[in-house]
Amino acid sequence: MALEIERKFLVKNSDYKRSTFSSFEIKQGYISTNKKSTVRIRITDKKGFITIKGKSNASGLSRFEWEKEIPKDEAETLFLLCEKGKIEKVRHLVKIDKHTFEVDEFLGENKGLVIAEIELTHEKEKFKKPNWLGKEVTGKVEYYNSNLSTKPFKSWT
């Protein structure tokens, strides 16, 4: 199991699209969500994945994550076991210096929400913040994908 260290930000505008080097669609659902862990099934254009994530630490920056690529047809079958509420999004990869931002442009019930994530090697690691990066939402549970699957952005007031 690996430790995932990640910061999450809202995105202010679409300037990130000028620097995107790759984009692909993602569909994901959750077999299990609870306070201790989540089990996620993810399907991209060509691949399938099963991921288990542990509870975030107090800062919301770190948590344990185990992910395994599985055949896409197996992921599609497992997707049938997922809880109600699915996530659909387009992921844009943007390289800024030595880091790659994953910018998720949500679709469906979460349309209008755009979030950028950056994975770090340690919690205090410095990185260049591009001008399109907005408010930090690291550790804010409402922005977790597992939460967005059951309480979509369109339902927020």
TIVO-2410 file (N, C-alpha, C; in nm, 3 decimals):
# residues 157
REC num residu      c1      c2      c3 atome chaine
REC   1      M   0.085  -0.116   0.000     N      A
REC   1      M   0.000   0.000   0.000    CA      A
REC   1      M   0.090   0.123   0.000     C      A
REC   2      A   0.048   0.225  -0.075     N      A
REC   2      A   0.126   0.348  -0.087    CA      A
REC   2      A   0.056   0.462  -0.016     C      A
REC   3      L   0.133   0.559   0.023     N      A
REC   3      L   0.078   0.678   0.084    CA      A
REC   3      L   0.056   0.781  -0.026     C      A
REC   4      E  -0.067   0.829  -0.039     N      A
REC   4      E  -0.100   0.932  -0.137    CA      A
REC   4      E  -0.098   1.066  -0.064     C      A
REC   5      I  -0.018   1.159  -0.116     N      A
REC   5      I  -0.012   1.295  -0.063    CA      A
REC   5      I  -0.057   1.387  -0.174     C      A
REC   6      E  -0.166   1.457  -0.150     N      A
REC   6      E  -0.230   1.530  -0.259    CA      A
REC   6      E  -0.293   1.658  -0.206     C      A
REC   7      R  -0.284   1.764  -0.288     N      A
REC   7      R  -0.355   1.888  -0.258    CA      A
REC   7      R  -0.456   1.911  -0.370     C      A
REC   8      K  -0.566   1.973  -0.332     N      A
REC   8      K  -0.680   1.988  -0.422    CA      A
REC   8      K  -0.723   2.134  -0.424     C      A
REC   9      F  -0.753   2.186  -0.544     N      A
REC   9      F  -0.789   2.326  -0.562    CA      A
REC   9      F  -0.906   2.340  -0.658     C      A
REC  10      L  -0.988   2.441  -0.636     N      A
REC  10      L  -1.086   2.480  -0.736    CA      A
REC  10      L  -1.010   2.546  -0.850     C      A
REC  11      V  -1.069   2.547  -0.968     N      A
REC  11      V  -1.007   2.607  -1.085    CA      A
REC  11      V  -1.087   2.731  -1.123     C      A
REC  12      K  -1.016   2.844  -1.139     N      A
REC  12      K  -1.080   2.975  -1.162    CA      A
REC  12      K  -1.126   2.997  -1.306     C      A
REC  13      N  -1.052   2.941  -1.402     N      A
REC  13      N  -1.084   2.966  -1.544    CA      A
REC  13      N  -1.029   2.851  -1.629     C      A
REC  14      S  -1.046   2.860  -1.758     N      A
REC  14      S  -1.007   2.750  -1.847    CA      A
REC  14      S  -0.867   2.767  -1.905     C      A
REC  15      D  -0.785   2.855  -1.849     N      A
REC  15      D  -0.649   2.875  -1.901    CA      A
REC  15      D  -0.566   2.747  -1.899     C      A
REC  16      Y  -0.598   2.653  -1.810     N      A
REC  16      Y  -0.523   2.527  -1.803    CA      A
REC  16      Y  -0.529   2.451  -1.934     C      A
REC  17      K  -0.635   2.472  -2.012     N      A
REC  17      K  -0.652   2.396  -2.137    CA      A
REC  17      K  -0.542   2.426  -2.237     C      A
REC  18      R  -0.482   2.546  -2.231     N      A
REC  18      R  -0.373   2.582  -2.323    CA      A
REC  18      R  -0.248   2.500  -2.296     C      A
REC  19      S  -0.233   2.450  -2.173     N      A
REC  19      S  -0.113   2.374  -2.136    CA      A
REC  19      S  -0.140   2.224  -2.122     C      A
REC  20      T  -0.261   2.179  -2.151     N      A
REC  20      T  -0.295   2.038  -2.138    CA      A
REC  20      T  -0.217   1.956  -2.240     C      A
REC  21      F  -0.152   1.848  -2.193     N      A
REC  21      F  -0.080   1.760  -2.287    CA      A
REC  21      F  -0.154   1.629  -2.313     C      A
REC  22      S  -0.258   1.601  -2.234     N      A
REC  22      S  -0.337   1.480  -2.255    CA      A
REC  22      S  -0.472   1.497  -2.185     C      A
REC  23      S  -0.578   1.443  -2.247     N      A
REC  23      S  -0.712   1.445  -2.187    CA      A
REC  23      S  -0.779   1.312  -2.214     C      A
REC  24      F  -0.860   1.267  -2.117     N      A
REC  24      F  -0.934   1.143  -2.136    CA      A
REC  24      F  -1.055   1.142  -2.043     C      A
REC  25      E  -1.154   1.064  -2.081     N      A
REC  25      E  -1.277   1.054  -2.001    CA      A
REC  25      E  -1.260   0.948  -1.892     C      A
REC  26      I  -1.325   0.975  -1.780     N      A
REC  26      I  -1.325   0.882  -1.667    CA      A
REC  26      I  -1.469   0.863  -1.621     C      A
REC  27      K  -1.503   0.737  -1.595     N      A
REC  27      K  -1.630   0.702  -1.532    CA      A
REC  27      K  -1.594   0.623  -1.407     C      A
REC  28      Q  -1.651   0.661  -1.293     N      A
REC  28      Q  -1.620   0.586  -1.173    CA      A
REC  28      Q  -1.740   0.575  -1.081     C      A
REC  29      G  -1.737   0.468  -1.004     N      A
REC  29      G  -1.841   0.442  -0.905    CA      A
REC  29      G  -1.777   0.378  -0.784     C      A
REC  30      Y  -1.856   0.366  -0.678     N      A
REC  30      Y  -1.806   0.316  -0.550    CA      A
REC  30      Y  -1.879   0.191  -0.507     C      A
REC  31      I  -1.804   0.085  -0.485     N      A
REC  31      I  -1.860  -0.039  -0.432    CA      A
REC  31      I  -1.890  -0.020  -0.284     C      A
REC  32      S  -1.803   0.057  -0.218     N      A
REC  32      S  -1.820   0.080  -0.074    CA      A
REC  32      S  -1.764   0.217  -0.037     C      A
REC  33      T  -1.842   0.290   0.043     N      A
REC  33      T  -1.794   0.416   0.100    CA      A
REC  33      T  -1.833   0.419   0.247     C      A
REC  34      N  -1.734   0.442   0.329     N      A
REC  34      N  -1.761   0.462   0.472    CA      A
REC  34      N  -1.652   0.551   0.528     C      A
REC  35      K  -1.655   0.580   0.655     N      A
REC  35      K  -1.559   0.674   0.714    CA      A
REC  35      K  -1.416   0.620   0.716     C      A
REC  36      K  -1.399   0.488   0.712     N      A
REC  36      K  -1.265   0.430   0.719    CA      A
REC  36      K  -1.200   0.409   0.582     C      A
REC  37      S  -1.281   0.378   0.480     N      A
REC  37      S  -1.223   0.349   0.349    CA      A
REC  37      S  -1.327   0.355   0.239     C      A
REC  38      T  -1.276   0.363   0.116     N      A
REC  38      T  -1.364   0.355  -0.002    CA      A
REC  38      T  -1.305   0.253  -0.098     C      A
REC  39      V  -1.393   0.187  -0.172     N      A
REC  39      V  -1.352   0.096  -0.278    CA      A
REC  39      V  -1.415   0.149  -0.405     C      A
REC  40      R  -1.327   0.187  -0.500     N      A
REC  40      R  -1.370   0.255  -0.622    CA      A
REC  40      R  -1.339   0.170  -0.745     C      A
REC  41      I  -1.431   0.176  -0.841     N      A
REC  41      I  -1.407   0.118  -0.973    CA      A
REC  41      I  -1.398   0.235  -1.070     C      A
REC  42      R  -1.294   0.235  -1.151     N      A
REC  42      R  -1.274   0.344  -1.248    CA      A
REC  42      R  -1.253   0.285  -1.386     C      A
REC  43      I  -1.318   0.347  -1.483     N      A
REC  43      I  -1.303   0.306  -1.623    CA      A
REC  43      I  -1.260   0.429  -1.703     C      A
REC  44      T  -1.150   0.415  -1.777     N      A
REC  44      T  -1.105   0.520  -1.868    CA      A
REC  44      T  -1.130   0.472  -2.010     C      A
REC  45      D  -1.079   0.546  -2.106     N      A
REC  45      D  -1.100   0.509  -2.246    CA      A
REC  45      D  -1.061   0.365  -2.276     C      A
REC  46      K  -0.951   0.318  -2.217     N      A
REC  46      K  -0.898   0.187  -2.252    CA      A
REC  46      K  -0.872   0.093  -2.135     C      A
REC  47      K  -0.882   0.144  -2.012     N      A
REC  47      K  -0.839   0.064  -1.897    CA      A
REC  47      K  -0.944   0.062  -1.787     C      A
REC  48      G  -0.927  -0.033  -1.696     N      A
REC  48      G  -1.009  -0.041  -1.576    CA      A
REC  48      G  -0.919  -0.044  -1.454     C      A
REC  49      F  -0.970   0.004  -1.341     N      A
REC  49      F  -0.893   0.007  -1.218    CA      A
REC  49      F  -0.984  -0.021  -1.100     C      A
REC  50      I  -0.927  -0.085  -0.999     N      A
REC  50      I  -0.993  -0.095  -0.869    CA      A
REC  50      I  -0.900  -0.027  -0.770     C      A
REC  51      T  -0.957   0.057  -0.685     N      A
REC  51      T  -0.878   0.136  -0.591    CA      A
REC  51      T  -0.941   0.129  -0.453     C      A
REC  52      I  -0.855   0.113  -0.354     N      A
REC  52      I  -0.899   0.119  -0.215    CA      A
REC  52      I  -0.826   0.237  -0.151     C      A
REC  53      K  -0.902   0.328  -0.092     N      A
REC  53      K  -0.843   0.444  -0.025    CA      A
REC  53      K  -0.882   0.442   0.122     C      A
REC  54      G  -0.785   0.473   0.206     N      A
REC  54      G  -0.810   0.481   0.349    CA      A
REC  54      G  -0.857   0.620   0.389     C      A
REC  55      K  -0.881   0.636   0.516     N      A
REC  55      K  -0.925   0.763   0.572    CA      A
REC  55      K  -0.810   0.864   0.564     C      A
REC  56      S  -0.842   0.990   0.532     N      A
REC  56      S  -0.742   1.096   0.527    CA      A
REC  56      S  -0.692   1.130   0.667     C      A
REC  57      N  -0.567   1.179   0.674     N      A
REC  57      N  -0.515   1.225   0.802    CA      A
REC  57      N  -0.584   1.357   0.841     C      A
REC  58      A  -0.548   1.413   0.954     N      A
REC  58      A  -0.615   1.532   1.007    CA      A
REC  58      A  -0.609   1.651   0.912     C      A
REC  59      S  -0.499   1.667   0.838     N      A
REC  59      S  -0.486   1.781   0.745    CA      A
REC  59      S  -0.560   1.757   0.615     C      A
REC  60      G  -0.597   1.632   0.588     N      A
REC  60      G  -0.662   1.599   0.461    CA      A
REC  60      G  -0.564   1.579   0.347     C      A
REC  61      L  -0.434   1.591   0.374     N      A
REC  61      L  -0.333   1.582   0.269    CA      A
REC  61      L  -0.292   1.439   0.235     C      A
REC  62      S  -0.295   1.350   0.332     N      A
REC  62      S  -0.240   1.216   0.312    CA      A
REC  62      S  -0.340   1.107   0.347     C      A
REC  63      R  -0.331   0.998   0.272     N      A
REC  63      R  -0.407   0.879   0.304    CA      A
REC  63      R  -0.347   0.761   0.228     C      A
REC  64      F  -0.376   0.642   0.278     N      A
REC  64      F  -0.327   0.523   0.209    CA      A
REC  64      F  -0.413   0.495   0.087     C      A
REC  65      E  -0.344   0.450  -0.018     N      A
REC  65      E  -0.414   0.418  -0.142    CA      A
REC  65      E  -0.350   0.294  -0.204     C      A
REC  66      W  -0.435   0.203  -0.247     N      A
REC  66      W  -0.390   0.085  -0.321    CA      A
REC  66      W  -0.472   0.083  -0.449     C      A
REC  67      E  -0.403   0.072  -0.562     N      A
REC  67      E  -0.473   0.071  -0.691    CA      A
REC  67      E  -0.414  -0.038  -0.778     C      A
REC  68      K  -0.501  -0.105  -0.852     N      A
REC  68      K  -0.457  -0.211  -0.942    CA      A
REC  68      K  -0.532  -0.197  -1.074     C      A
REC  69      E  -0.457  -0.203  -1.183     N      A
REC  69      E  -0.521  -0.204  -1.315    CA      A
REC  69      E  -0.584  -0.341  -1.335     C      A
REC  70      I  -0.706  -0.341  -1.386     N      A
REC  70      I  -0.777  -0.465  -1.417    CA      A
REC  70      I  -0.830  -0.454  -1.560     C      A
REC  71      P  -0.861  -0.566  -1.624     N      A
REC  71      P  -0.916  -0.560  -1.758    CA      A
REC  71      P  -1.043  -0.473  -1.761     C      A
REC  72      K  -1.058  -0.397  -1.867     N      A
REC  72      K  -1.171  -0.304  -1.878    CA      A
REC  72      K  -1.304  -0.378  -1.867     C      A
REC  73      D  -1.315  -0.497  -1.927     N      A
REC  73      D  -1.442  -0.570  -1.920    CA      A
REC  73      D  -1.474  -0.614  -1.777     C      A
REC  74      E  -1.372  -0.646  -1.697     N      A
REC  74      E  -1.395  -0.679  -1.556    CA      A
REC  74      E  -1.440  -0.555  -1.478     C      A
REC  75      A  -1.379  -0.441  -1.509     N      A
REC  75      A  -1.419  -0.316  -1.443    CA      A
REC  75      A  -1.565  -0.283  -1.477     C      A
REC  76      E  -1.604  -0.305  -1.602     N      A
REC  76      E  -1.743  -0.278  -1.642    CA      A
REC  76      E  -1.840  -0.369  -1.568     C      A
REC  77      T  -1.801  -0.494  -1.545     N      A
REC  77      T  -1.885  -0.586  -1.469    CA      A
REC  77      T  -1.893  -0.542  -1.322     C      A
REC  78      L  -1.780  -0.508  -1.263     N      A
REC  78      L  -1.779  -0.461  -1.124    CA      A
REC  78      L  -1.856  -0.331  -1.108     C      A
REC  79      F  -1.860  -0.251  -1.213     N      A
REC  79      F  -1.933  -0.123  -1.210    CA      A
REC  79      F  -2.082  -0.147  -1.179     C      A
REC  80      L  -2.132  -0.263  -1.218     N      A
REC  80      L  -2.272  -0.297  -1.192    CA      A
REC  80      L  -2.299  -0.314  -1.043     C      A
REC  81      L  -2.195  -0.340  -0.963     N      A
REC  81      L  -2.209  -0.357  -0.818    CA      A
REC  81      L  -2.199  -0.225  -0.741     C      A
REC  82      C  -2.167  -0.117  -0.811     N      A
REC  82      C  -2.144   0.011  -0.744    CA      A
REC  82      C  -2.272   0.069  -0.685     C      A
REC  83      E  -2.253   0.144  -0.577     N      A
REC  83      E  -2.363   0.215  -0.513    CA      A
REC  83      E  -2.424   0.316  -0.610     C      A
REC  84      K  -2.541   0.364  -0.576     N      A
REC  84      K  -2.608   0.465  -0.657    CA      A
REC  84      K  -2.520   0.590  -0.664     C      A
REC  85      G  -2.520   0.655  -0.779     N      A
REC  85      G  -2.443   0.776  -0.798    CA      A
REC  85      G  -2.308   0.747  -0.861     C      A
REC  86      K  -2.287   0.798  -0.979     N      A
REC  86      K  -2.162   0.775  -1.051    CA      A
REC  86      K  -2.096   0.910  -1.080     C      A
REC  87      I  -1.968   0.905  -1.104     N      A
REC  87      I  -1.891   1.024  -1.140    CA      A
REC  87      I  -1.850   1.011  -1.286     C      A
REC  88      E  -1.872   1.118  -1.361     N      A
REC  88      E  -1.824   1.127  -1.498    CA      A
REC  88      E  -1.745   1.256  -1.508     C      A
REC  89      K  -1.627   1.246  -1.573     N      A
REC  89      K  -1.544   1.366  -1.585    CA      A
REC  89      K  -1.444   1.349  -1.697     C      A
REC  90      V  -1.390   1.462  -1.740     N      A
REC  90      V  -1.279   1.462  -1.833    CA      A
REC  90      V  -1.157   1.508  -1.755     C      A
REC  91      R  -1.053   1.427  -1.758     N      A
REC  91      R  -0.929   1.461  -1.688    CA      A
REC  91      R  -0.830   1.519  -1.788     C      A
REC  92      H  -0.777   1.636  -1.753     N      A
REC  92      H  -0.676   1.704  -1.832    CA      A
REC  92      H  -0.545   1.700  -1.754     C      A
REC  93      L  -0.438   1.658  -1.817     N      A
REC  93      L  -0.306   1.654  -1.753    CA      A
REC  93      L  -0.227   1.777  -1.796     C      A
REC  94      V  -0.176   1.850  -1.697     N      A
REC  94      V  -0.106   1.976  -1.722    CA      A
REC  94      V   0.027   1.973  -1.646     C      A
REC  95      K   0.137   1.983  -1.719     N      A
REC  95      K   0.270   1.981  -1.657    CA      A
REC  95      K   0.312   2.124  -1.625     C      A
REC  96      I   0.347   2.146  -1.498     N      A
REC  96      I   0.399   2.275  -1.452    CA      A
REC  96      I   0.529   2.243  -1.378     C      A
REC  97      D   0.641   2.283  -1.436     N      A
REC  97      D   0.773   2.250  -1.382    CA      A
REC  97      D   0.783   2.097  -1.368     C      A
REC  98      K   0.816   2.048  -1.248     N      A
REC  98      K   0.835   1.903  -1.232    CA      A
REC  98      K   0.709   1.830  -1.190     C      A
REC  99      H   0.598   1.903  -1.176     N      A
REC  99      H   0.473   1.842  -1.131    CA      A
REC  99      H   0.371   1.834  -1.245     C      A
REC 100      T   0.280   1.738  -1.231     N      A
REC 100      T   0.168   1.727  -1.323    CA      A
REC 100      T   0.040   1.747  -1.245     C      A
REC 101      F  -0.037   1.846  -1.286     N      A
REC 101      F  -0.169   1.869  -1.228    CA      A
REC 101      F  -0.270   1.784  -1.304     C      A
REC 102      E  -0.361   1.722  -1.230     N      A
REC 102      E  -0.475   1.652  -1.289    CA      A
REC 102      E  -0.595   1.743  -1.270     C      A
REC 103      V  -0.645   1.796  -1.382     N      A
REC 103      V  -0.758   1.889  -1.376    CA      A
REC 103      V  -0.882   1.813  -1.421     C      A
REC 104      D  -0.976   1.796  -1.329     N      A
REC 104      D  -1.098   1.722  -1.356    CA      A
REC 104      D  -1.213   1.817  -1.384     C      A
REC 105      E  -1.265   1.807  -1.505     N      A
REC 105      E  -1.382   1.884  -1.549    CA      A
REC 105      E  -1.501   1.788  -1.539     C      A
REC 106      F  -1.584   1.809  -1.437     N      A
REC 106      F  -1.692   1.716  -1.409    CA      A
REC 106      F  -1.807   1.733  -1.507     C      A
REC 107      L  -1.877   1.622  -1.530     N      A
REC 107      L  -1.991   1.617  -1.621    CA      A
REC 107      L  -2.114   1.571  -1.543     C      A
REC 108      G  -2.225   1.556  -1.611     N      A
REC 108      G  -2.346   1.503  -1.549    CA      A
REC 108      G  -2.394   1.589  -1.434     C      A
REC 109      E  -2.425   1.525  -1.321     N      A
REC 109      E  -2.479   1.595  -1.204    CA      A
REC 109      E  -2.377   1.687  -1.135     C      A
REC 110      N  -2.250   1.674  -1.173     N      A
REC 110      N  -2.146   1.760  -1.116    CA      A
REC 110      N  -2.093   1.862  -1.216     C      A
REC 111      K  -2.164   1.878  -1.327     N      A
REC 111      K  -2.123   1.973  -1.431    CA      A
REC 111      K  -2.110   2.113  -1.370     C      A
REC 112      G  -2.005   2.182  -1.411     N      A
REC 112      G  -1.978   2.315  -1.358    CA      A
REC 112      G  -1.867   2.316  -1.255     C      A
REC 113      L  -1.834   2.199  -1.202     N      A
REC 113      L  -1.727   2.188  -1.104    CA      A
REC 113      L  -1.598   2.147  -1.175     C      A
REC 114      V  -1.492   2.221  -1.149     N      A
REC 114      V  -1.360   2.189  -1.205    CA      A
REC 114      V  -1.260   2.194  -1.089     C      A
REC 115      I  -1.191   2.083  -1.069     N      A
REC 115      I  -1.097   2.070  -0.957    CA      A
REC 115      I  -0.961   2.024  -1.010     C      A
REC 116      A  -0.855   2.085  -0.958     N      A
REC 116      A  -0.718   2.045  -0.992    CA      A
REC 116      A  -0.655   1.977  -0.870     C      A
REC 117      E  -0.586   1.867  -0.895     N      A
REC 117      E  -0.515   1.795  -0.790    CA      A
REC 117      E  -0.368   1.786  -0.828     C      A
REC 118      I  -0.285   1.789  -0.727     N      A
REC 118      I  -0.141   1.769  -0.749    CA      A
REC 118      I  -0.092   1.671  -0.644     C      A
REC 119      E  -0.020   1.568  -0.690     N      A
REC 119      E   0.038   1.470  -0.598    CA      A
REC 119      E   0.179   1.514  -0.563     C      A
REC 120      L   0.212   1.502  -0.435     N      A
REC 120      L   0.340   1.547  -0.384    CA      A
REC 120      L   0.416   1.431  -0.320     C      A
REC 121      T   0.545   1.450  -0.298     N      A
REC 121      T   0.625   1.345  -0.234    CA      A
REC 121      T   0.626   1.360  -0.082     C      A
REC 122      H   0.597   1.481  -0.032     N      A
REC 122      H   0.582   1.504   0.112    CA      A
REC 122      H   0.489   1.624   0.132     C      A
REC 123      E   0.430   1.634   0.250     N      A
REC 123      E   0.325   1.733   0.275    CA      A
REC 123      E   0.371   1.878   0.262     C      A
REC 124      K   0.496   1.906   0.284     N      A
REC 124      K   0.545   2.045   0.279    CA      A
REC 124      K   0.616   2.078   0.148     C      A
REC 125      E   0.606   1.988   0.050     N      A
REC 125      E   0.672   2.010  -0.078    CA      A
REC 125      E   0.620   2.136  -0.146     C      A
REC 126      K   0.711   2.216  -0.200     N      A
REC 126      K   0.677   2.339  -0.271    CA      A
REC 126      K   0.645   2.306  -0.416     C      A
REC 127      F   0.557   2.385  -0.476     N      A
REC 127      F   0.524   2.369  -0.617    CA      A
REC 127      F   0.478   2.504  -0.671     C      A
REC 128      K   0.492   2.520  -0.801     N      A
REC 128      K   0.451   2.645  -0.868    CA      A
REC 128      K   0.299   2.643  -0.887     C      A
REC 129      K   0.234   2.750  -0.845     N      A
REC 129      K   0.089   2.761  -0.859    CA      A
REC 129      K   0.056   2.841  -0.984     C      A
REC 130      P  -0.006   2.777  -1.082     N      A
REC 130      P  -0.043   2.850  -1.204    CA      A
REC 130      P  -0.156   2.949  -1.176     C      A
REC 131      N  -0.173   3.046  -1.266     N      A
REC 131      N  -0.272   3.153  -1.245    CA      A
REC 131      N  -0.416   3.104  -1.245     C      A
REC 132      W  -0.442   2.988  -1.300     N      A
REC 132      W  -0.579   2.936  -1.306    CA      A
REC 132      W  -0.620   2.860  -1.180     C      A
REC 133      L  -0.526   2.842  -1.088     N      A
REC 133      L  -0.555   2.772  -0.963    CA      A
REC 133      L  -0.630   2.866  -0.869     C      A
REC 134      G  -0.740   2.817  -0.814     N      A
REC 134      G  -0.821   2.896  -0.723    CA      A
REC 134      G  -0.805   2.852  -0.578     C      A
REC 135      K  -0.913   2.863  -0.506     N      A
REC 135      K  -0.918   2.832  -0.362    CA      A
REC 135      K  -0.879   2.686  -0.336     C      A
REC 136      E  -0.800   2.666  -0.231     N      A
REC 136      E  -0.763   2.530  -0.192    CA      A
REC 136      E  -0.879   2.464  -0.119     C      A
REC 137      V  -0.909   2.339  -0.156     N      A
REC 137      V  -1.018   2.263  -0.093    CA      A
REC 137      V  -0.968   2.128  -0.039     C      A
REC 138      T  -0.837   2.116  -0.019     N      A
REC 138      T  -0.778   1.995   0.038    CA      A
REC 138      T  -0.846   1.964   0.172     C      A
REC 139      G  -0.887   1.839   0.188     N      A
REC 139      G  -0.947   1.796   0.314    CA      A
REC 139      G  -1.094   1.833   0.331     C      A
REC 140      K  -1.151   1.907   0.237     N      A
REC 140      K  -1.294   1.941   0.245    CA      A
REC 140      K  -1.374   1.825   0.186     C      A
REC 141      V  -1.440   1.754   0.273     N      A
REC 141      V  -1.507   1.628   0.239    CA      A
REC 141      V  -1.606   1.644   0.125     C      A
REC 142      E  -1.673   1.757   0.117     N      A
REC 142      E  -1.773   1.776   0.011    CA      A
REC 142      E  -1.714   1.768  -0.129     C      A
REC 143      Y  -1.581   1.788  -0.142     N      A
REC 143      Y  -1.516   1.781  -0.272    CA      A
REC 143      Y  -1.455   1.645  -0.302     C      A
REC 144      Y  -1.464   1.550  -0.210     N      A
REC 144      Y  -1.418   1.414  -0.239    CA      A
REC 144      Y  -1.510   1.354  -0.344     C      A
REC 145      N  -1.452   1.282  -0.438     N      A
REC 145      N  -1.533   1.218  -0.542    CA      A
REC 145      N  -1.638   1.124  -0.484     C      A
REC 146      S  -1.602   1.053  -0.376     N      A
REC 146      S  -1.699   0.962  -0.315    CA      A
REC 146      S  -1.820   1.040  -0.262     C      A
REC 147      N  -1.801   1.160  -0.215     N      A
REC 147      N  -1.912   1.244  -0.170    CA      A
REC 147      N  -1.989   1.301  -0.288     C      A
REC 148      L  -1.917   1.344  -0.392     N      A
REC 148      L  -1.983   1.400  -0.510    CA      A
REC 148      L  -2.072   1.297  -0.580     C      A
REC 149      S  -2.042   1.169  -0.561     N      A
REC 149      S  -2.126   1.065  -0.622    CA      A
REC 149      S  -2.264   1.058  -0.557     C      A
REC 150      T  -2.272   1.094  -0.429     N      A
REC 150      T  -2.402   1.089  -0.358    CA      A
REC 150      T  -2.462   1.226  -0.332     C      A
REC 151      K  -2.379   1.328  -0.329     N      A
REC 151      K  -2.427   1.466  -0.309    CA      A
REC 151      K  -2.366   1.552  -0.419     C      A
REC 152      P  -2.422   1.542  -0.540     N      A
REC 152      P  -2.361   1.608  -0.656    CA      A
REC 152      P  -2.364   1.761  -0.644     C      A
REC 153      F  -2.270   1.820  -0.714     N      A
REC 153      F  -2.249   1.966  -0.716    CA      A
REC 153      F  -2.377   2.041  -0.753     C      A
REC 154      K  -2.455   1.987  -0.847     N      A
REC 154      K  -2.579   2.056  -0.890    CA      A
REC 154      K  -2.680   2.068  -0.777     C      A
REC 155      S  -2.669   1.984  -0.673     N      A
REC 155      S  -2.765   1.988  -0.563    CA      A
REC 155      S  -2.722   2.085  -0.452     C      A
REC 156      W  -2.601   2.141  -0.463     N      A
REC 156      W  -2.553   2.233  -0.360    CA      A
REC 156      W  -2.629   2.365  -0.371     C      A
REC 157      T  -2.652   2.432  -0.257     N      A
REC 157      T  -2.718   2.564  -0.263    CA      A
REC 157      T  -2.625   2.672  -0.215     C      A
***
